[in-house]
Amino acid sequence: MFELKYRVGALMSVVPAAVVLAAPAVADEDEFVRSMQTTYAFLTDQQLRTEGAKICSTLRSGTPASDAVVMVRNDLGVSISAAGEIVSAAVVQLDC
């Protein structure tokens, strides 16, 4: 359990940096799906669209990004690092 908390904590230190250093975000769901399917081809278009919307809703409600990462891991059955990349991409590309 400690290792999971460490990984999530380390990953969450990267998410704010990605947001600060990213180019101005344009909410583009199609680009989000395309960029994620490049790496995660096993995830369907609908899975990514649904999860992207869920990520934005969760973060806008005040839930910490680390909890959103765990949510994505559980929802999509991906690793913590993959879930972190998906959350980070949603923040930047979907303007969460």
MMTF fields as JSON, N, C-alpha, C and O atoms, coordinates in Angstrom:
{
  "mmtfVersion": "1.0.0",
  "mmtfProducer": "UNKNOWN",
  "numBonds": 383,
  "numAtoms": 384,
  "numGroups": 96,
  "numChains": 1,
  "numModels": 1,
  "chainsPerModel": [1],
  "groupsPerChain": [96],
  "chainIdList": ["A"],
  "bondAtomList": [4, 2, 8, 6, 12, 10, 16, 14, 20, 18, 24, 22, 28, 26, 32, 30, 36, 34, 40, 38, 44, 42, 48, 46, 52, 50, 56, 54, 60, 58, 64, 62, 68, 66, 72, 70, 76, 74, 80, 78, 84, 82, 88, 86, 92, 90, 96, 94, 100, 98, 104, 102, 108, 106, 112, 110, 116, 114, 120, 118, 124, 122, 128, 126, 132, 130, 136, 134, 140, 138, 144, 142, 148, 146, 152, 150, 156, 154, 160, 158, 164, 162, 168, 166, 172, 170, 176, 174, 180, 178, 184, 182, 188, 186, 192, 190, 196, 194, 200, 198, 204, 202, 208, 206, 212, 210, 216, 214, 220, 218, 224, 222, 228, 226, 232, 230, 236, 234, 240, 238, 244, 242, 248, 246, 252, 250, 256, 254, 260, 258, 264, 262, 268, 266, 272, 270, 276, 274, 280, 278, 284, 282, 288, 286, 292, 290, 296, 294, 300, 298, 304, 302, 308, 306, 312, 310, 316, 314, 320, 318, 324, 322, 328, 326, 332, 330, 336, 334, 340, 338, 344, 342, 348, 346, 352, 350, 356, 354, 360, 358, 364, 362, 368, 366, 372, 370, 376, 374, 380, 378],
  "bondOrderList": [1, 1, 1, 1, 1, 1, 1, 1, 1, 1, 1, 1, 1, 1, 1, 1, 1, 1, 1, 1, 1, 1, 1, 1, 1, 1, 1, 1, 1, 1, 1, 1, 1, 1, 1, 1, 1, 1, 1, 1, 1, 1, 1, 1, 1, 1, 1, 1, 1, 1, 1, 1, 1, 1, 1, 1, 1, 1, 1, 1, 1, 1, 1, 1, 1, 1, 1, 1, 1, 1, 1, 1, 1, 1, 1, 1, 1, 1, 1, 1, 1, 1, 1, 1, 1, 1, 1, 1, 1, 1, 1, 1, 1, 1, 1],
  "groupList": [{"groupName": "MET", "atomNameList": ["N", "CA", "C", "O"], "elementList": ["N", "C", "C", "O"], "formalChargeList": [0, 0, 0, 0], "bondAtomList": [1, 0, 2, 1, 3, 2], "bondOrderList": [1, 1, 2], "singleLetterCode": "M", "chemCompType": "L-PEPTIDE LINKING"}, {"groupName": "PHE", "atomNameList": ["N", "CA", "C", "O"], "elementList": ["N", "C", "C", "O"], "formalChargeList": [0, 0, 0, 0], "bondAtomList": [1, 0, 2, 1, 3, 2], "bondOrderList": [1, 1, 2], "singleLetterCode": "F", "chemCompType": "L-PEPTIDE LINKING"}, {"groupName": "GLU", "atomNameList": ["N", "CA", "C", "O"], "elementList": ["N", "C", "C", "O"], "formalChargeList": [0, 0, 0, 0], "bondAtomList": [1, 0, 2, 1, 3, 2], "bondOrderList": [1, 1, 2], "singleLetterCode": "E", "chemCompType": "L-PEPTIDE LINKING"}, {"groupName": "LEU", "atomNameList": ["N", "CA", "C", "O"], "elementList": ["N", "C", "C", "O"], "formalChargeList": [0, 0, 0, 0], "bondAtomList": [1, 0, 2, 1, 3, 2], "bondOrderList": [1, 1, 2], "singleLetterCode": "L", "chemCompType": "L-PEPTIDE LINKING"}, {"groupName": "LYS", "atomNameList": ["N", "CA", "C", "O"], "elementList": ["N", "C", "C", "O"], "formalChargeList": [0, 0, 0, 0], "bondAtomList": [1, 0, 2, 1, 3, 2], "bondOrderList": [1, 1, 2], "singleLetterCode": "K", "chemCompType": "L-PEPTIDE LINKING"}, {"groupName": "TYR", "atomNameList": ["N", "CA", "C", "O"], "elementList": ["N", "C", "C", "O"], "formalChargeList": [0, 0, 0, 0], "bondAtomList": [1, 0, 2, 1, 3, 2], "bondOrderList": [1, 1, 2], "singleLetterCode": "Y", "chemCompType": "L-PEPTIDE LINKING"}, {"groupName": "ARG", "atomNameList": ["N", "CA", "C", "O"], "elementList": ["N", "C", "C", "O"], "formalChargeList": [0, 0, 0, 0], "bondAtomList": [1, 0, 2, 1, 3, 2], "bondOrderList": [1, 1, 2], "singleLetterCode": "R", "chemCompType": "L-PEPTIDE LINKING"}, {"groupName": "VAL", "atomNameList": ["N", "CA", "C", "O"], "elementList": ["N", "C", "C", "O"], "formalChargeList": [0, 0, 0, 0], "bondAtomList": [1, 0, 2, 1, 3, 2], "bondOrderList": [1, 1, 2], "singleLetterCode": "V", "chemCompType": "L-PEPTIDE LINKING"}, {"groupName": "GLY", "atomNameList": ["N", "CA", "C", "O"], "elementList": ["N", "C", "C", "O"], "formalChargeList": [0, 0, 0, 0], "bondAtomList": [1, 0, 2, 1, 3, 2], "bondOrderList": [1, 1, 2], "singleLetterCode": "G", "chemCompType": "PEPTIDE LINKING"}, {"groupName": "ALA", "atomNameList": ["N", "CA", "C", "O"], "elementList": ["N", "C", "C", "O"], "formalChargeList": [0, 0, 0, 0], "bondAtomList": [1, 0, 2, 1, 3, 2], "bondOrderList": [1, 1, 2], "singleLetterCode": "A", "chemCompType": "L-PEPTIDE LINKING"}, {"groupName": "SER", "atomNameList": ["N", "CA", "C", "O"], "elementList": ["N", "C", "C", "O"], "formalChargeList": [0, 0, 0, 0], "bondAtomList": [1, 0, 2, 1, 3, 2], "bondOrderList": [1, 1, 2], "singleLetterCode": "S", "chemCompType": "L-PEPTIDE LINKING"}, {"groupName": "PRO", "atomNameList": ["N", "CA", "C", "O"], "elementList": ["N", "C", "C", "O"], "formalChargeList": [0, 0, 0, 0], "bondAtomList": [1, 0, 2, 1, 3, 2], "bondOrderList": [1, 1, 2], "singleLetterCode": "P", "chemCompType": "L-PEPTIDE LINKING"}, {"groupName": "ASP", "atomNameList": ["N", "CA", "C", "O"], "elementList": ["N", "C", "C", "O"], "formalChargeList": [0, 0, 0, 0], "bondAtomList": [1, 0, 2, 1, 3, 2], "bondOrderList": [1, 1, 2], "singleLetterCode": "D", "chemCompType": "L-PEPTIDE LINKING"}, {"groupName": "GLN", "atomNameList": ["N", "CA", "C", "O"], "elementList": ["N", "C", "C", "O"], "formalChargeList": [0, 0, 0, 0], "bondAtomList": [1, 0, 2, 1, 3, 2], "bondOrderList": [1, 1, 2], "singleLetterCode": "Q", "chemCompType": "L-PEPTIDE LINKING"}, {"groupName": "THR", "atomNameList": ["N", "CA", "C", "O"], "elementList": ["N", "C", "C", "O"], "formalChargeList": [0, 0, 0, 0], "bondAtomList": [1, 0, 2, 1, 3, 2], "bondOrderList": [1, 1, 2], "singleLetterCode": "T", "chemCompType": "L-PEPTIDE LINKING"}, {"groupName": "ILE", "atomNameList": ["N", "CA", "C", "O"], "elementList": ["N", "C", "C", "O"], "formalChargeList": [0, 0, 0, 0], "bondAtomList": [1, 0, 2, 1, 3, 2], "bondOrderList": [1, 1, 2], "singleLetterCode": "I", "chemCompType": "L-PEPTIDE LINKING"}, {"groupName": "CYS", "atomNameList": ["N", "CA", "C", "O"], "elementList": ["N", "C", "C", "O"], "formalChargeList": [0, 0, 0, 0], "bondAtomList": [1, 0, 2, 1, 3, 2], "bondOrderList": [1, 1, 2], "singleLetterCode": "C", "chemCompType": "L-PEPTIDE LINKING"}, {"groupName": "ASN", "atomNameList": ["N", "CA", "C", "O"], "elementList": ["N", "C", "C", "O"], "formalChargeList": [0, 0, 0, 0], "bondAtomList": [1, 0, 2, 1, 3, 2], "bondOrderList": [1, 1, 2], "singleLetterCode": "N", "chemCompType": "L-PEPTIDE LINKING"}],
  "groupTypeList": [0, 1, 2, 3, 4, 5, 6, 7, 8, 9, 3, 0, 10, 7, 7, 11, 9, 9, 7, 7, 3, 9, 9, 11, 9, 7, 9, 12, 2, 12, 2, 1, 7, 6, 10, 0, 13, 14, 14, 5, 9, 1, 3, 14, 12, 13, 13, 3, 6, 14, 2, 8, 9, 4, 15, 16, 10, 14, 3, 6, 10, 8, 14, 11, 9, 10, 12, 9, 7, 7, 0, 7, 6, 17, 12, 3, 8, 7, 10, 15, 10, 9, 9, 8, 2, 15, 7, 10, 9, 9, 7, 7, 13, 3, 12, 16],
  "groupIdList": [1, 2, 3, 4, 5, 6, 7, 8, 9, 10, 11, 12, 13, 14, 15, 16, 17, 18, 19, 20, 21, 22, 23, 24, 25, 26, 27, 28, 29, 30, 31, 32, 33, 34, 35, 36, 37, 38, 39, 40, 41, 42, 43, 44, 45, 46, 47, 48, 49, 50, 51, 52, 53, 54, 55, 56, 57, 58, 59, 60, 61, 62, 63, 64, 65, 66, 67, 68, 69, 70, 71, 72, 73, 74, 75, 76, 77, 78, 79, 80, 81, 82, 83, 84, 85, 86, 87, 88, 89, 90, 91, 92, 93, 94, 95, 96],
  "secStructList": [7, 2, 2, 2, 2, 2, 2, 2, 2, 2, 2, 2, 2, 2, 2, 2, 2, 2, 2, 2, 2, 1, 7, 7, 7, 7, 7, 7, 2, 2, 2, 2, 2, 2, 2, 2, 2, 2, 2, 7, 6, 6, 1, 7, 2, 2, 2, 2, 2, 2, 2, 2, 2, 2, 2, 2, 2, 2, 2, 2, 6, 6, 7, 7, 2, 2, 2, 2, 2, 2, 2, 2, 2, 2, 2, 2, 6, 7, 7, 2, 2, 2, 2, 2, 2, 2, 2, 2, 2, 2, 2, 2, 2, 1, 7, 7],
  "xCoordList": [0.832, 0.0, 0.88, 0.571, 1.987, 2.887, 3.414, 3.506, 3.763, 4.312, 3.298, 3.67, 2.023, 0.976, 0.876, 0.793, 0.883, 0.811, 2.026, 1.902, 3.205, 4.425, 4.328, 4.662, 3.867, 3.759, 2.749, 3.009, 1.597, 0.575, 1.112, 0.914, 1.793, 2.361, 3.39, 3.395, 4.251, 5.27, 4.628, 5.049, 3.622, 2.924, 2.214, 2.189, 1.647, 0.896, 1.799, 1.33, 3.076, 3.99, 4.26, 4.677, 4.03, 4.236, 3.024, 3.182, 1.816, 0.593, 0.549, 0.294, 0.784, 0.75, 1.799, 1.536, 2.969, 4.007, 3.561, 3.817, 2.904, 2.405, 1.368, 1.315, 0.553, -0.487, 0.137, -0.266, 1.106, 1.747, 2.545, 2.528, 3.239, 4.116, 3.415, 4.0, 2.194, 1.476, 1.081, 0.927, 0.924, 0.396, -1.047, -1.658, -1.595, -2.982, -3.893, -3.834, -4.725, -5.576, -6.772, -7.405, -7.05, -8.257, -9.004, -8.482, -10.231, -11.018, -11.316, -12.242, -10.543, -10.695, -10.752, -9.725, -11.954, -12.17, -11.566, -10.995, -11.687, -11.139, -9.625, -9.087, -8.938, -7.48, -7.099, -6.123, -7.861, -7.625, -7.696, -6.802, -8.752, -8.93, -7.793, -7.218, -7.462, -6.376, -5.051, -4.331, -4.739, -3.447, -3.382, -2.329, -4.483, -4.496, -4.483, -3.859, -5.156, -5.188, -3.857, -3.607, -3.01, -1.67, -0.904, -0.185, -1.064, -0.377, -1.249, -0.759, -2.521, -3.442, -4.488, -5.679, -4.018, -4.887, -5.995, -7.008, -5.814, -6.821, -8.035, -9.059, -7.935, -9.072, -9.898, -9.357, -11.206, -12.075, -12.292, -12.071, -12.726, -13.091, -14.089, -13.923, -15.113, -16.154, -15.614, -15.978, -14.755, -14.16, -13.399, -13.528, -12.615, -11.805, -12.659, -12.397, -13.674, -14.573, -15.31, -15.407, -15.823, -16.553, -15.635, -15.995, -14.452, -13.518, -13.004, -12.825, -12.766, -12.338, -13.362, -13.01, -14.636, -15.707, -15.788, -16.011, -15.606, -15.662, -14.489, -14.658, -13.319, -12.143, -12.411, -12.187, -12.887, -13.151, -14.195, -14.026, -15.25, -16.304, -15.759, -16.063, -14.958, -14.378, -13.443, -13.52, -12.569, -11.618, -12.314, -11.936, -13.317, -14.051, -14.843, -15.163, -15.161, -15.898, -14.964, -15.413, -13.66, -12.702, -11.947, -11.167, -12.161, -11.452, -9.983, -9.688, -9.062, -7.636, -7.302, -7.923, -6.326, -5.906, -5.441, -5.631, -4.835, -4.381, -5.552, -5.422, -6.696, -7.89, -8.443, -8.959, -8.339, -8.785, -7.929, -8.439, -6.646, -5.755, -6.192, -6.255, -6.49, -6.947, -8.285, -8.51, -9.17, -10.463, -10.257, -10.891, -9.374, -9.112, -8.511, -8.886, -7.591, -7.0, -8.087, -8.096, -9.002, -10.079, -11.071, -11.515, -11.417, -12.413, -11.912, -12.645, -10.667, -10.148, -9.23, -8.869, -8.852, -7.979, -6.575, -5.941, -6.09, -4.739, -3.82, -4.283, -2.531, -1.564, -1.713, -2.359, -1.105, -1.12, -0.443, -0.933, 0.672, 1.354, 0.502, 0.455, -0.169, -1.061, -2.226, -2.604, -2.79, -3.903, -3.455, -4.204, -2.239, -1.708, -1.552, -1.839, -1.099, -0.968, -2.334, -2.476, -3.332, -4.682, -5.27, -5.873, -5.102, -5.601, -4.886, -5.527, -3.575, -2.808, -3.251, -3.411, -3.445, -3.9, -5.288, -5.561, -6.161, -7.509, -7.445, -8.153, -6.602, -6.466, -6.016, -6.557, -5.043, -4.484, -5.386, -5.692, -5.807, -6.519, -8.016, -8.635, -8.6, -10.038, -10.308, -11.459, -9.234, -9.347, -10.134, -11.017, -9.799, -10.496, -10.138, -10.625],
  "yCoordList": [-1.189, 0.0, 1.258, 2.244, 1.205, 2.356, 2.669, 3.831, 1.602, 1.812, 2.517, 3.395, 2.145, 2.783, 4.262, 5.099, 4.597, 5.996, 6.765, 7.915, 6.137, 6.78, 7.06, 8.152, 6.061, 6.24, 7.319, 8.157, 7.299, 8.309, 9.686, 10.645, 9.791, 11.073, 11.585, 12.769, 10.713, 11.11, 11.532, 12.504, 10.799, 11.122, 12.459, 13.227, 12.739, 13.977, 15.199, 16.321, 15.0, 16.135, 16.504, 17.627, 15.582, 15.821, 16.503, 17.34, 16.155, 16.691, 18.217, 18.839, 18.858, 20.328, 20.939, 21.953, 20.337, 20.854, 20.75, 21.655, 19.667, 19.504, 20.561, 21.069, 20.885, 21.89, 23.271, 24.025, 23.604, 24.918, 25.085, 26.158, 24.045, 24.139, 23.884, 24.109, 23.427, 23.092, 24.345, 25.426, 24.17, 25.251, 25.501, 24.642, 26.651, 26.922, 25.779, 25.31, 25.348, 24.188, 24.554, 25.596, 23.685, 23.788, 22.492, 21.402, 22.63, 21.444, 20.688, 21.041, 19.664, 18.897, 17.416, 16.755, 16.917, 15.524, 14.566, 13.54, 14.894, 14.025, 13.893, 12.796, 14.991, 14.952, 14.155, 13.405, 14.314, 13.539, 12.05, 11.288, 11.641, 10.227, 9.755, 8.693, 10.523, 10.14, 9.985, 9.008, 10.932, 10.87, 9.695, 9.078, 9.384, 8.264, 6.923, 5.975, 6.83, 5.561, 5.255, 4.108, 6.25, 6.002, 5.08, 4.183, 5.311, 4.508, 3.382, 2.281, 3.645, 2.688, 2.234, 2.51, 1.532, 1.115, 0.169, 0.036, -0.485, -1.424, -0.716, -1.354, 0.583, 1.343, 1.866, 2.399, 1.708, 2.138, 3.646, 4.312, 4.144, 5.549, 5.927, 6.944, 5.112, 5.415, 5.366, 6.207, 4.399, 4.333, 5.616, 6.17, 6.081, 7.278, 8.532, 9.386, 8.652, 9.812, 9.835, 10.876, 8.682, 8.591, 8.896, 9.658, 8.302, 8.511, 9.944, 10.513, 10.534, 11.934, 12.854, 13.742, 12.642, 13.452, 13.22, 14.153, 11.969, 11.637, 12.277, 12.766, 12.273, 12.905, 14.39, 14.908, 15.07, 16.507, 16.788, 17.698, 16.024, 16.208, 15.994, 16.754, 14.958, 14.634, 15.738, 16.16, 16.206, 17.251, 18.578, 19.301, 18.897, 20.155, 20.153, 21.213, 18.969, 18.889, 19.043, 19.045, 19.171, 19.39, 18.153, 18.212, 17.047, 15.814, 15.956, 16.451, 15.532, 15.618, 14.765, 13.73, 15.212, 14.482, 13.069, 12.147, 12.893, 11.553, 10.589, 9.415, 11.071, 10.223, 9.943, 8.855, 10.911, 10.702, 9.636, 8.845, 9.613, 8.598, 7.208, 6.285, 7.057, 5.762, 5.389, 4.225, 6.37, 6.124, 5.579, 4.597, 6.213, 5.778, 4.376, 3.538, 4.125, 2.779, 1.739, 0.696, 2.026, 1.083, 0.965, -0.136, 2.083, 2.082, 1.373, 0.604, 1.634, 1.133, -0.077, -0.702, -0.41, -1.558, -1.349, -2.284, -0.114, 0.215, 0.405, 0.447, 0.52, 0.748, 2.165, 3.023, 2.385, 3.719, 4.73, 5.849, 4.347, 5.302, 5.617, 6.768, 4.618, 4.863, 5.748, 6.67, 5.471, 6.288, 7.732, 8.661, 7.924, 9.277, 10.007, 11.2, 9.295, 9.907, 10.291, 11.339, 9.449, 9.729, 10.935, 11.797, 11.008, 12.163, 13.432, 14.459, 13.368, 14.531, 14.999, 16.197, 14.062, 14.416, 15.04, 15.988, 14.519, 15.089, 16.521, 17.396, 16.758, 18.109, 19.085, 20.184, 18.685, 19.57, 19.667, 20.767, 18.532, 18.53, 18.789, 19.295, 18.446, 18.674, 19.895, 20.225, 20.564, 21.788, 21.573, 22.359, 20.494, 20.174, 21.177, 21.072],
  "zCoordList": [0.0, 0.0, 0.0, -0.669, 0.767, 0.802, -0.591, -0.986, -1.339, -2.681, -3.575, -4.354, -3.474, -4.273, -3.924, -4.822, -2.64, -2.225, -2.729, -3.151, -2.687, -3.165, -4.656, -5.115, -5.412, -6.864, -7.221, -8.084, -6.56, -6.83, -6.47, -7.216, -5.327, -4.91, -5.901, -6.238, -6.364, -7.335, -8.65, -9.278, -9.048, -10.294, -10.19, -11.152, -9.047, -8.882, -8.83, -9.018, -8.582, -8.657, -10.114, -10.397, -11.031, -12.453, -13.082, -13.97, -12.634, -13.243, -13.184, -14.215, -12.024, -12.025, -12.956, -13.602, -13.028, -13.919, -15.371, -16.165, -15.717, -17.088, -17.413, -18.533, -16.442, -16.655, -16.829, -17.714, -16.001, -16.058, -17.346, -17.949, -17.769, -18.927, -20.258, -21.317, -20.213, -21.447, -22.211, -21.643, -23.498, -24.331, -23.911, -23.276, -24.249, -23.883, -24.317, -25.454, -23.397, -23.646, -24.504, -24.329, -25.409, -26.21, -25.97, -26.2, -25.507, -25.191, -26.48, -27.21, -26.759, -27.982, -27.645, -27.493, -27.534, -27.167, -28.194, -27.825, -29.469, -30.515, -30.393, -30.543, -30.124, -29.966, -28.721, -28.738, -27.65, -26.431, -26.755, -26.388, -27.437, -27.78, -28.686, -28.446, -29.717, -30.634, -29.894, -30.099, -29.05, -28.354, -27.385, -27.232, -26.741, -25.802, -26.528, -26.053, -27.664, -28.391, -29.069, -29.441, -29.232, -29.753, -28.813, -29.253, -27.523, -26.514, -25.984, -25.733, -25.814, -25.191, -26.204, -26.058, -27.236, -28.342, -27.894, -28.58, -26.757, -26.262, -25.66, -25.416, -25.418, -24.895, -26.066, -27.035, -25.962, -27.056, -27.019, -26.007, -28.145, -28.276, -27.177, -26.502, -27.005, -26.018, -24.589, -23.767, -24.283, -22.944, -22.63, -21.539, -23.58, -23.351, -23.24, -22.394, -24.081, -24.001, -22.661, -22.01, -22.264, -20.997, -19.822, -18.925, -19.832, -18.721, -18.694, -17.617, -19.857, -19.906, -19.27, -18.493, -19.601, -19.002, -17.499, -16.728, -17.091, -15.659, -14.909, -13.792, -15.515, -14.901, -14.679, -13.585, -15.709, -15.592, -14.517, -13.705, -14.513, -13.514, -12.105, -11.186, -11.952, -10.646, -10.169, -9.015, -11.041, -10.652, -10.377, -9.455, -11.163, -10.956, -9.66, -9.122, -9.157, -7.889, -6.691, -5.545, -6.961, -5.879, -5.441, -4.491, -6.106, -5.767, -6.165, -7.252, -5.304, -5.649, -6.879, -7.118, -7.64, -8.836, -8.498, -9.292, -7.329, -6.94, -6.828, -7.173, -6.348, -6.274, -7.668, -7.923, -8.563, -9.946, -10.628, -11.421, -10.325, -10.893, -10.446, -11.258, -9.176, -8.662, -9.305, -9.638, -9.48, -10.125, -11.54, -11.927, -12.308, -13.683, -13.688, -14.509, -12.783, -12.687, -12.471, -13.124, -11.555, -11.255, -12.409, -12.736, -13.021, -14.103, -15.358, -15.98, -15.724, -17.001, -16.861, -17.859, -15.635, -15.425, -15.955, -16.445, -15.854, -16.318, -15.113, -13.973, -15.368, -14.293, -13.733, -14.335, -12.582, -11.974, -12.901, -13.056, -13.515, -14.4, -15.629, -16.063, -16.193, -17.333, -16.91, -17.633, -15.748, -15.247, -15.045, -15.347, -14.537, -14.363, -15.684, -15.777, -16.704, -18.031, -18.594, -19.225, -18.368, -18.868, -18.155, -18.794, -16.838, -16.081, -16.539, -16.763, -16.679, -17.113, -18.499, -18.73, -19.411, -20.762, -20.729, -21.466, -19.886, -19.774, -19.26, -19.758, -18.27, -17.715, -18.802, -18.92, -19.578, -20.596, -21.828, -22.29, -22.352, -23.633, -23.513, -24.449, -22.367, -22.184, -21.32, -21.036, -20.904, -20.114, -18.826, -18.482, -18.124, -16.861, -15.781, -14.656]
}
